């Protein structure tokens, strides 16, 4: 499958959040985002912007679901926010019912997606965050599938 790739630079938390918001505004039911990056790379900050772009107004509700494994937010469509950091393998991800949410009627956002890549559909948007300095981030986006190529072009 053809891969499309873009890289954005963020000078800080506000820019990362705004970028996420622009992305969230372009997402629709069935979209899957795979987030990859080290601890502190800005994955949850990006998620806060994405869910804002999807219509969630209370940002205090948006936290990394490290211990709960998944949080659901109600925006213009349901949002399922997974954190696979503590998971050992794909089977543990499936045990929490992830397939019903990933292949469901909302947007699925998976932090630490590289740990559970076998749960991802054939078409998805992979977002890798790299810390350049304390505040700066490179946000690399790879789209797998036509629907994500259009989203990337719109960004």
Backbone as CSV, one residue per row, in Angstrom:
resi,resn,N_x,N_y,N_z,CA_x,CA_y,CA_z,C_x,C_y,C_z
1,UNK,0.846,-1.178,0.000,0.000,0.000,0.000,0.892,1.243,0.000
2,UNK,0.521,2.206,-0.836,1.295,3.442,-0.942,1.227,4.229,0.364
3,UNK,2.377,4.742,0.753,2.479,5.520,1.992,2.706,6.981,1.638
4,UNK,1.915,7.874,2.233,2.113,9.316,2.106,2.766,9.781,3.395
5,UNK,3.705,10.732,3.314,4.388,11.178,4.519,4.557,12.693,4.525
6,UNK,4.312,13.307,5.695,4.516,14.740,5.917,5.195,14.924,7.267
7,UNK,5.956,16.002,7.411,6.530,16.331,8.709,6.192,17.783,9.039
8,UNK,5.688,17.985,10.256,5.381,19.312,10.769,6.296,19.586,11.951
9,UNK,6.605,20.856,12.163,7.410,21.244,13.313,6.526,22.011,14.287
10,UNK,6.668,21.708,15.567,5.923,22.398,16.610,6.920,23.047,17.555
11,UNK,6.697,24.331,17.856,7.592,25.063,18.748,7.177,24.942,20.209
12,UNK,6.039,24.276,20.479,5.612,24.152,21.867,4.251,23.496,21.995
13,UNK,3.803,23.384,23.241,2.548,22.717,23.581,1.371,23.325,22.811
14,UNK,1.283,24.649,22.751,0.149,25.295,22.080,0.096,24.948,20.595
15,UNK,1.255,24.920,19.939,1.288,24.577,18.511,0.909,23.119,18.293
16,UNK,1.373,22.234,19.172,1.028,20.811,19.054,-0.475,20.639,19.233
17,UNK,-1.050,21.336,20.204,-2.491,21.255,20.445,-3.268,21.801,19.250
18,UNK,-2.831,22.935,18.710,-3.518,23.525,17.549,-3.438,22.601,16.331
19,UNK,-2.279,21.983,16.140,-2.136,21.033,15.034,-3.125,19.870,15.220
20,UNK,-3.209,19.342,16.438,-4.150,18.270,16.735,-5.583,18.691,16.464
21,UNK,-5.912,19.924,16.823,-7.268,20.433,16.603,-7.599,20.486,15.114
22,UNK,-6.650,20.976,14.304,-6.867,21.012,12.846,-7.082,19.595,12.307
23,UNK,-6.305,18.654,12.817,-6.447,17.261,12.398,-7.813,16.721,12.824
24,UNK,-8.190,16.945,14.068,-9.458,16.446,14.586,-10.659,16.939,13.795
25,UNK,-10.586,18.155,13.312,-11.691,18.729,12.545,-11.884,17.994,11.221
26,UNK,-10.869,17.292,10.764,-10.923,16.596,9.476,-11.253,15.106,9.610
27,UNK,-11.363,14.629,10.844,-11.594,13.199,11.054,-13.071,12.854,10.980
28,UNK,-13.338,11.605,10.624,-14.723,11.140,10.550,-14.818,9.726,11.108
29,UNK,-16.031,9.269,11.224,-16.319,7.950,11.776,-15.496,6.869,11.063
30,UNK,-14.859,6.029,11.843,-14.048,4.947,11.295,-12.570,5.261,11.175
31,UNK,-12.175,6.500,11.413,-10.757,6.856,11.315,-9.980,6.278,12.493
32,UNK,-8.747,5.845,12.196,-7.871,5.267,13.210,-6.534,5.995,13.160
33,UNK,-6.090,6.472,14.340,-4.804,7.155,14.468,-3.897,6.322,15.347
34,UNK,-2.685,6.063,14.861,-1.684,5.312,15.612,-0.590,6.288,16.023
35,UNK,-0.470,6.562,17.337,0.512,7.516,17.843,1.728,6.777,18.389
36,UNK,2.891,7.274,17.996,4.149,6.668,18.402,5.084,7.771,18.872
37,UNK,5.809,7.509,19.951,6.781,8.468,20.471,7.183,8.087,21.875
38,UNK,8.361,8.526,22.262,8.876,8.228,23.599,8.029,8.910,24.670
39,UNK,8.244,8.539,25.914,7.602,9.232,27.032,7.922,10.719,26.939
40,UNK,6.918,11.553,27.096,7.137,12.995,27.059,7.242,13.595,25.668
41,UNK,6.988,12.798,24.635,7.112,13.306,23.264,5.945,14.205,22.865
42,UNK,4.824,14.142,23.603,3.695,15.014,23.303,2.472,14.300,22.761
43,UNK,2.410,12.980,22.904,1.269,12.225,22.379,-0.050,12.673,23.006
44,UNK,-0.095,12.763,24.318,-1.344,13.143,24.987,-1.693,14.602,24.694
45,UNK,-0.714,15.466,24.567,-0.954,16.863,24.181,-1.610,16.901,22.804
46,UNK,-1.105,16.109,21.889,-1.691,16.040,20.551,-3.130,15.523,20.626
47,UNK,-3.364,14.502,21.448,-4.712,13.947,21.606,-5.673,15.020,22.111
48,UNK,-5.235,15.853,23.042,-6.097,16.923,23.552,-6.570,17.826,22.412
49,UNK,-5.675,18.153,21.504,-6.062,18.973,20.356,-6.999,18.225,19.419
50,UNK,-6.718,16.943,19.178,-7.562,16.145,18.283,-8.992,16.074,18.814
51,UNK,-9.138,15.780,20.108,-10.503,15.656,20.650,-11.208,17.015,20.675
52,UNK,-10.466,18.085,20.861,-11.082,19.425,20.759,-11.611,19.635,19.340
53,UNK,-10.817,19.249,18.356,-11.242,19.358,16.957,-12.437,18.476,16.636
54,UNK,-12.655,17.442,17.451,-13.807,16.553,17.288,-15.000,16.987,18.141
55,UNK,-14.890,18.140,18.798,-16.030,18.710,19.492,-16.087,18.504,20.992
56,UNK,-15.048,17.943,21.609,-15.027,17.801,23.070,-14.612,19.146,23.655
57,UNK,-15.386,19.651,24.607,-15.102,20.978,25.150,-14.369,20.937,26.493
58,UNK,-14.510,19.878,27.268,-13.863,19.799,28.576,-12.522,19.071,28.458
59,UNK,-11.454,19.844,28.319,-10.123,19.267,28.135,-9.593,18.602,29.409
60,UNK,-10.190,18.914,30.567,-9.756,18.276,31.817,-10.035,16.774,31.782
61,UNK,-11.005,16.378,30.983,-11.373,14.962,30.886,-10.345,14.171,30.082
62,UNK,-9.535,14.872,29.306,-8.596,14.186,28.418,-7.279,13.938,29.136
63,UNK,-7.077,12.675,29.475,-5.844,12.236,30.141,-5.409,10.937,29.495
64,UNK,-4.134,10.654,29.584,-3.649,9.402,29.038,-4.225,8.237,29.841
65,UNK,-4.872,7.289,29.165,-5.506,6.171,29.881,-4.527,5.042,30.216
66,UNK,-3.383,5.395,30.795,-2.343,4.408,31.070,-2.849,3.258,31.929
67,UNK,-3.639,3.550,32.945,-4.106,2.483,33.831,-5.488,1.975,33.435
68,UNK,-6.324,2.828,32.878,-7.656,2.402,32.447,-7.590,1.689,31.091
69,UNK,-6.538,1.922,30.342,-6.268,1.395,29.003,-7.069,2.060,27.891
70,UNK,-8.298,2.486,28.175,-9.085,3.193,27.158,-10.032,4.169,27.838
71,UNK,-10.140,5.362,27.238,-11.132,6.347,27.656,-12.022,6.623,26.453
72,UNK,-13.273,6.895,26.729,-14.207,7.275,25.668,-14.632,8.715,25.912
73,UNK,-14.580,9.515,24.854,-15.012,10.900,24.921,-16.159,11.075,23.937
74,UNK,-17.106,11.936,24.312,-18.238,12.225,23.430,-18.014,13.559,22.748
75,UNK,-17.763,13.504,21.451,-17.663,14.691,20.620,-18.763,14.608,19.578
76,UNK,-18.499,15.154,18.387,-19.512,15.028,17.333,-19.672,13.583,16.903
77,UNK,-18.653,12.763,17.161,-18.708,11.307,17.037,-17.934,10.743,18.224
78,UNK,-18.167,9.482,18.598,-17.436,8.922,19.741,-15.932,8.854,19.455
79,UNK,-15.143,9.046,20.509,-13.683,8.980,20.408,-13.203,7.961,21.431
80,UNK,-12.401,7.009,20.957,-11.828,5.984,21.824,-10.325,6.222,21.894
81,UNK,-9.837,6.525,23.084,-8.434,6.881,23.309,-7.765,5.742,24.082
82,UNK,-6.909,5.011,23.396,-6.219,3.865,23.985,-4.795,4.235,24.387
83,UNK,-4.282,3.578,25.408,-2.872,3.688,25.778,-2.341,2.263,25.949
84,UNK,-1.492,1.838,25.022,-0.977,0.461,25.022,0.355,0.332,25.756
85,UNK,0.770,1.377,26.471,2.086,1.378,27.124,2.302,0.162,28.018
86,UNK,1.297,-0.189,28.809,1.444,-1.279,29.774,1.106,-2.653,29.202
87,UNK,0.670,-2.706,27.969,0.279,-3.980,27.382,1.494,-4.759,26.894
88,UNK,1.410,-6.065,27.019,2.503,-6.944,26.587,2.405,-7.308,25.113
89,UNK,1.159,-7.460,24.623,1.005,-7.897,23.237,-0.385,-7.571,22.704
90,UNK,-0.599,-7.961,21.455,-1.855,-7.706,20.760,-3.028,-8.370,21.485
91,UNK,-2.804,-9.563,22.045,-3.886,-10.285,22.719,-4.460,-9.483,23.881
92,UNK,-3.611,-8.810,24.638,-4.101,-7.986,25.745,-4.941,-6.827,25.229
93,UNK,-4.560,-6.281,24.093,-5.333,-5.192,23.490,-6.702,-5.727,23.051
94,UNK,-6.728,-6.887,22.456,-7.993,-7.480,22.020,-8.876,-7.845,23.210
95,UNK,-8.257,-8.236,24.324,-9.011,-8.620,25.518,-9.864,-7.481,26.076
96,UNK,-9.485,-6.234,25.806,-10.280,-5.105,26.311,-11.372,-4.687,25.314
97,UNK,-11.526,-5.463,24.244,-12.561,-5.165,23.253,-12.162,-4.098,22.255
98,UNK,-10.866,-3.928,22.060,-10.386,-2.859,21.176,-10.890,-3.000,19.751
99,UNK,-11.036,-4.229,19.268,-11.451,-4.408,17.877,-12.834,-3.818,17.616
100,UNK,-13.734,-3.911,18.598,-15.070,-3.337,18.429,-15.009,-1.814,18.345
101,UNK,-14.065,-1.202,19.062,-13.939,0.253,19.040,-13.138,0.729,17.831
102,UNK,-12.069,0.011,17.493,-11.223,0.402,16.361,-11.996,0.264,15.046
103,UNK,-12.794,-0.777,14.950,-13.574,-1.002,13.723,-15.014,-0.524,13.881
104,UNK,-15.261,0.338,14.851,-16.613,0.794,15.159,-16.980,2.093,14.479
105,UNK,-17.894,2.831,15.129,-18.485,4.022,14.518,-17.870,5.322,15.018
106,UNK,-16.697,5.276,15.630,-16.070,6.486,16.130,-14.680,6.667,15.563
107,UNK,-13.900,7.473,16.241,-12.485,7.659,15.921,-11.690,6.944,16.999
108,UNK,-10.730,6.133,16.587,-9.867,5.428,17.534,-8.474,6.054,17.489
109,UNK,-7.964,6.405,18.678,-6.625,6.975,18.807,-5.843,6.028,19.716
110,UNK,-4.741,5.482,19.213,-3.974,4.499,19.973,-2.575,5.052,20.265
111,UNK,-2.328,5.391,21.536,-0.975,5.782,21.948,-0.148,4.515,22.128
112,UNK,1.134,4.586,21.817,2.047,3.437,21.871,1.586,2.353,20.898
113,UNK,1.092,2.779,19.751,0.529,1.859,18.763,1.548,0.851,18.238
114,UNK,2.828,1.187,18.296,3.841,0.252,17.819,3.867,-1.031,18.646
115,UNK,3.364,-0.993,19.870,3.327,-2.180,20.724,2.196,-3.134,20.343
116,UNK,1.185,-2.614,19.648,0.006,-3.415,19.311,-0.365,-3.245,17.834
117,UNK,0.622,-3.148,16.968,0.360,-2.858,15.554,-0.529,-3.911,14.894
118,UNK,-0.555,-5.124,15.422,-1.404,-6.167,14.862,-2.888,-5.901,15.041
119,UNK,-3.239,-4.925,15.868,-4.655,-4.559,16.080,-5.122,-3.503,15.094
120,UNK,-4.194,-2.914,14.377,-4.550,-1.804,13.496,-5.108,-2.311,12.176
121,UNK,-6.050,-1.566,11.599,-6.581,-1.950,10.288,-5.533,-1.721,9.205
122,UNK,-5.861,-2.134,7.999,-4.947,-1.950,6.881,-4.713,-0.470,6.591
123,UNK,-5.771,0.330,6.730,-5.682,1.762,6.473,-5.782,2.522,7.788
124,UNK,-4.790,3.390,8.044,-4.775,4.197,9.256,-3.790,5.336,9.077
125,UNK,-3.790,6.254,10.038,-2.864,7.385,10.029,-1.872,7.189,11.158
126,UNK,-0.607,7.069,10.814,0.457,6.904,11.822,1.093,8.263,12.080
127,UNK,1.152,8.637,13.367,1.732,9.919,13.760,2.859,9.633,14.742
128,UNK,4.070,10.012,14.352,5.240,9.799,15.198,5.733,11.153,15.680
129,UNK,5.850,11.283,17.002,6.332,12.522,17.595,7.767,12.333,18.074
130,UNK,8.627,13.273,17.708,10.029,13.260,18.131,10.322,14.550,18.894
131,UNK,10.848,14.427,20.090,11.267,15.606,20.855,12.587,16.103,20.282
132,UNK,12.609,17.362,19.854,13.823,17.984,19.318,14.551,18.716,20.446
133,UNK,13.764,19.346,21.318,14.284,20.035,22.491,13.194,19.953,23.559
134,UNK,13.367,20.687,24.639,12.368,20.641,25.702,10.971,21.005,25.197
135,UNK,10.886,21.965,24.287,9.592,22.431,23.784,9.279,22.020,22.344
136,UNK,10.306,21.872,21.521,10.102,21.617,20.094,9.857,20.134,19.805
137,UNK,8.945,19.898,18.832,8.624,18.540,18.401,8.559,18.494,16.886
138,UNK,9.009,17.396,16.328,8.735,17.080,14.937,7.575,16.098,14.952
139,UNK,6.573,16.362,14.152,5.399,15.507,14.063,5.380,14.930,12.654
140,UNK,5.667,13.649,12.553,5.722,12.968,11.259,4.421,12.189,11.067
141,UNK,3.809,12.400,9.926,2.526,11.765,9.640,2.664,10.893,8.398
142,UNK,2.235,9.647,8.524,2.204,8.718,7.393,0.780,8.221,7.241
143,UNK,0.232,8.385,6.060,-1.118,7.918,5.799,-1.090,6.637,5.002
144,UNK,-1.809,5.649,5.470,-1.936,4.376,4.776,-3.375,4.256,4.308
145,UNK,-3.604,4.455,3.021,-4.948,4.410,2.460,-5.380,5.763,1.928
146,UNK,-6.293,5.743,0.964,-6.745,6.966,0.275,-7.369,7.989,1.212
147,UNK,-8.192,7.531,2.158,-8.893,8.480,3.030,-7.899,9.326,3.820
148,UNK,-6.744,8.759,4.157,-5.760,9.495,4.943,-4.903,10.394,4.068
149,UNK,-4.738,10.044,2.813,-4.052,10.938,1.881,-4.812,12.250,1.739
150,UNK,-6.148,12.168,1.688,-6.970,13.374,1.595,-6.842,14.218,2.867
151,UNK,-6.879,13.574,4.033,-6.724,14.306,5.289,-5.382,15.031,5.320
152,UNK,-4.336,14.331,4.889,-2.997,14.932,4.892,-2.933,16.117,3.932
153,UNK,-3.546,15.991,2.758,-3.562,17.099,1.809,-4.284,18.310,2.382
154,UNK,-5.343,18.064,3.167,-6.103,19.151,3.770,-5.342,19.872,4.873
155,UNK,-4.398,19.173,5.504,-3.634,19.796,6.592,-2.662,20.823,6.033
